[in-house]
């Protein structure tokens, strides 16, 4: 799994959003906003291969959360990234 090339996390007016870089990625039909933990995960894995277990470990290291909850949240976040078209398997 990996994040798709051409998408960057930016802070816009206090909101964490994914923006497309490059003319081929421009699509203004939707804006992808991320909460603090999703933005943290994106920053840690952007441009690198990763697994759900990697995301789970990162959540457990950064937040007071048990592994089962972190894994479920990691799977949800990754599925949302896939559906938004900003990550790929």
Buried (B, 14 or more C-beta within 10 A) or exposed (E): BEBBEBBEBEEEEEEBBBBBEEEEBEEEEEEBEBEEBBBBBBEBBBEEEBEBEBBBBBBBEBEEBEEEEBBEBBEEBBEBBBEBBBBEE
